Amino acid sequence: MTYYPFEVIGADRPARWLVTCDHAANTVPDFVSGGDLGVAPEDMARHIAYDIGAAGLARALAEALDATAILSNFSRLVIDPNRGEDDPTLLMKLYDGTIIPGNRYADEAEREARLNALYRPYHTALAELCARRADTVVVSVHSFTPQFKGRAPRPWHVGLLYAADTRLAKPFLELLKAEPDLCVGDNQPYSGHLPGDSIARHAIAYERPNILIELRNDLIATEAEQVAWAQRLAPMMVQAAEIANV
């Protein structure tokens, strides 16, 4: 059976929005360490291997926006598509207390093989989707764990990450903060973007308006929750774009 490193949904949908999900799957392809990184199944089901609930949210958000979506089909532990090629965490050896044996001795040849088979095809497809029209808006969908091992619980329901380009992030952030039932993270649970990450590479480098949204993964565990959040967020994104006049 042919393996594809990404999935494109709704390629013929008319909206200018492009929904991306870099960490959609916890798949380890057979050609990577025989399909097993040596990580226990219960750890492969945790946030360390993928963004739990993000794939379903991305699909539902793309449907709500009548937009195209692209989702990765390999675990972030195999190779992280939301990192630059020169990032030292591209192949993680330790994450939230879990050792990744399949990456411990991965050499330059193995790194290049994973780049060529997974990372680069995903980014090539993403670049082609972004370039289909001049007014593309990139929406990057992620989720975060409620608590890292040994650290304080994270109170935020939803967070927005941004760096230099705040055109959409600022009005969207204000719309979220106006919701009385939400604890909203302003550049939380992480700060801004990393050099060479997906938003930097496909949005900021081309001055495309963009949003990077993080949902706490216990809030989008079911399809019903994913759809509900998508239907809540999509109109706010459209309104933010109107406010920003982008």
Stockholm file with secondary structure:
# STOCKHOLM 1.0

chainA/1-246         MTYYPFEVIGADRPARWLVTCDHAANTVPDFVSGGDLGVAPEDMARHIAYDIGAAGLARALAEALDATAILSNFSRLVIDPNRGEDDPTLLMKLYDGTIIPGNRYADEAEREARLNALYRPYHTALAELCARRADTVVVSVHSFTPQFKGRAPRPWHVGLLYAADTRLAKPFLELLKAEPDLCVGDNQPYSGHLPGDSIARHAIAYERPNILIELRNDLIATEAEQVAWAQRLAPMMVQAAEIANV
#=GR chainA/1-246 SS CCCCSEEEECTTCCCSEEEEETTCCCCCCTTTGGGCCSCCHHHHTSTTTSCTTHHHHHHHHHHHHTCEEEEECSCTTTCCTTSCTTCTTSSCSEETTEECHHHHTCCHHHHHHHIIIIIHHHHHHHHHHHTTSTTCEEEEEEEECSCCTTSCCCCCSEEEECSSCCTTHHHHHHHHHTCTTCCEEESCSSCSCCTTSHHHHHTGGGTCCEEEEEEEGGGSSSHHHHHHHHHHHHHHHHHHHHHHTC
#=GC SS_cons         CCCCSEEEECTTCCCSEEEEETTCCCCCCTTTGGGCCSCCHHHHTSTTTSCTTHHHHHHHHHHHHTCEEEEECSCTTTCCTTSCTTCTTSSCSEETTEECHHHHTCCHHHHHHHIIIIIHHHHHHHHHHHTTSTTCEEEEEEEECSCCTTSCCCCCSEEEECSSCCTTHHHHHHHHHTCTTCCEEESCSSCSCCTTSHHHHHTGGGTCCEEEEEEEGGGSSSHHHHHHHHHHHHHHHHHHHHHHTC
//
